C-alpha cells in the first residue's frame, strides 16, 4: 500500500509542477484555478510522501517520489511542446525511471 501511495504522490508532484507553470505563465487571466490546483496537489503529494515514509526508508521514499515527479513532469513538458524530446533527454529520463524501479526491487 505504501508503494502505491508513494507512486501516486510522485505523480501529484508532476501535477503541482505543471499547475505552478500554468499559474505563472497565464497572461492577463485569472490564475486562481492553477494556483488552487498547485496548493491542493502539493499538500496531497507531500502528505502521501509522509505516509509512505512510515514504512519505506526515507532516502528510498524521497528518491522514488522525486524520480517519478521528474519523469512525469518532463513527459508533460515534452507532450505540451515546452521541451524538445531529444535523444539524450529521453535516454536520461529512461535512466531515472530505471533507477526508480531498481530502488523498488532492492528495497
KAFENNOR-V235359 format. One record per backbone hydrogen bond with DSSP energy under -0.5 kcal/mol. NH is the residue of the N-H (numbers start at 1). CO is the residue of the C=O. Records with the same first field share a line. If there is no record, write none. Layout:
BEGIN
NH = CO + CO
END
This chain:
BEGIN
5 = 1
6 = 2
7 = 3
8 = 4
9 = 5
10 = 6
11 = 7
12 = 8
13 = 9
14 = 10
15 = 11
16 = 12
17 = 13
18 = 14
19 = 15
20 = 16
21 = 17
22 = 18
23 = 19
24 = 20
25 = 21
26 = 22
28 = 26
35 = 31
36 = 32
37 = 33
38 = 34
39 = 35
40 = 36
41 = 37
42 = 38
43 = 39
44 = 40
45 = 41
46 = 42
47 = 43
48 = 44
49 = 45
50 = 46
51 = 47
52 = 48
53 = 49
54 = 51
55 = 52
56 = 52
61 = 57
62 = 58
63 = 59
64 = 60
65 = 61
66 = 62
67 = 63
68 = 64
69 = 65
70 = 66
71 = 67
72 = 68
73 = 69
74 = 70
75 = 71
76 = 72
77 = 73
78 = 74
79 = 75
80 = 76
81 = 78
82 = 77
83 = 77
86 = 84
90 = 86
91 = 87
92 = 88
93 = 89
94 = 90
95 = 91
96 = 92
97 = 93
98 = 94
99 = 95
100 = 96
101 = 97
102 = 98
103 = 99
104 = 100
105 = 101
106 = 102
107 = 103
END
